[in-house]
Amino acid sequence: MTKKGPLGKAEEFYVEHHCNTSTVEEIAKELDRPKSTIKKKVDTCKKDTVLGTAGSQIARQDGIAIMTENASATSDETNKSQQIAIRAKNCTTGTTK
């Protein structure tokens, strides 16, 4: 019987380091997880690998660094997700009487 629920940190680490060398089926069998769960994590890993970080997309020459359009978009996307997390963390809800 396969495990249910979200992947643990150790399982995520395993998938991240084996997604390029093993198939989804092999990883799912090794971790005793559903293929669909592993496929989602593998897709996320490959997407992160393709995009990289904003710093890796900056054009550099002796004494200068130029932010490319891709670096700017990646930076904006990262900042938006961080701002949403901060807003949600600082938000208080409740009812008043």
DRENDO-542791 format. One record per residue (C-alpha): residue in three letters; x, y, z. Coordinates in steps of 0.05 Angstrom, whole numbers. Each point is the difference from the previous one (the first is absolute). Last residue first. Layout:
% residues N
("ALA",(X,Y,Z)) ...
% end
This chain:
% residues 97
("LYS",(-375,840,381)) ("THR",(61,-6,-44)) ("THR",(17,-60,-43)) ("GLY",(68,-25,-17)) ("THR",(56,5,-49)) ("THR",(72,20,7)) ("CYS",(45,8,-60)) ("ASN",(75,6,12)) ("LYS",(15,-70,-27)) ("ALA",(-46,8,-60)) ("ARG",(33,67,-17)) ("ILE",(70,-30,6)) ("ALA",(-18,-61,-43)) ("ILE",(-30,46,-53)) ("GLN",(62,44,1)) ("GLN",(45,-61,-9)) ("SER",(-40,-25,-60)) ("LYS",(1,68,-32)) ("ASN",(75,9,12)) ("THR",(16,-66,-34)) ("GLU",(-42,17,-61)) ("ASP",(31,69,-6)) ("SER",(71,-30,5)) ("THR",(-16,-51,-54)) ("ALA",(-29,53,-45)) ("SER",(61,45,9)) ("ALA",(49,-57,-12)) ("ASN",(-38,-19,-64)) ("GLU",(3,72,-25)) ("THR",(74,3,12)) ("MET",(33,37,57)) ("ILE",(67,27,-22)) ("ALA",(63,-8,42)) ("ILE",(62,42,-11)) ("GLY",(74,1,20)) ("ASP",(24,-53,-48)) ("GLN",(-62,-30,-31)) ("ARG",(-62,-31,30)) ("ALA",(-69,-15,-27)) ("ILE",(-48,-16,57)) ("GLN",(-38,-65,-8)) ("SER",(35,-38,57)) ("GLY",(-17,56,49)) ("ALA",(-74,-4,-17)) ("THR",(0,-73,19)) ("GLY",(-10,-61,-42)) ("LEU",(-58,-3,-48)) ("VAL",(15,-68,-31)) ("THR",(21,-33,65)) ("ASP",(-60,27,36)) ("LYS",(-46,-29,-54)) ("LYS",(36,-67,4)) ("CYS",(-9,-4,75)) ("THR",(-74,19,-4)) ("ASP",(-12,-53,-53)) ("VAL",(36,-51,43)) ("LYS",(-43,19,61)) ("LYS",(-65,-7,-40)) ("LYS",(23,-66,-30)) ("ILE",(16,-28,69)) ("THR",(-70,13,25)) ("SER",(-31,-29,-64)) ("LYS",(43,-62,4)) ("PRO",(-29,-18,68)) ("ARG",(52,-10,55)) ("ASP",(40,-61,25)) ("LEU",(64,42,0)) ("GLU",(39,-49,-44)) ("LYS",(-60,-17,-42)) ("ALA",(-18,73,-12)) ("ILE",(73,16,-17)) ("GLU",(3,-57,-51)) ("GLU",(-67,18,-31)) ("VAL",(19,74,-6)) ("THR",(62,-20,-38)) ("SER",(70,6,29)) ("THR",(62,43,-16)) ("ASN",(-28,71,-6)) ("CYS",(-53,-6,55)) ("HIS",(49,-35,47)) ("HIS",(26,59,42)) ("GLU",(-66,38,4)) ("VAL",(-39,-65,13)) ("TYR",(45,-19,59)) ("PHE",(-3,70,30)) ("GLU",(-76,-1,-6)) ("GLU",(-2,-68,35)) ("ALA",(45,26,56)) ("LYS",(-43,61,9)) ("GLY",(-64,-40,3)) ("LEU",(-46,-8,-60)) ("PRO",(-73,18,10)) ("GLY",(-53,-51,18)) ("LYS",(-7,-73,-16)) ("LYS",(49,-58,3)) ("THR",(-8,-58,-49)) ("MET",(-29,-67,20)) 
% end
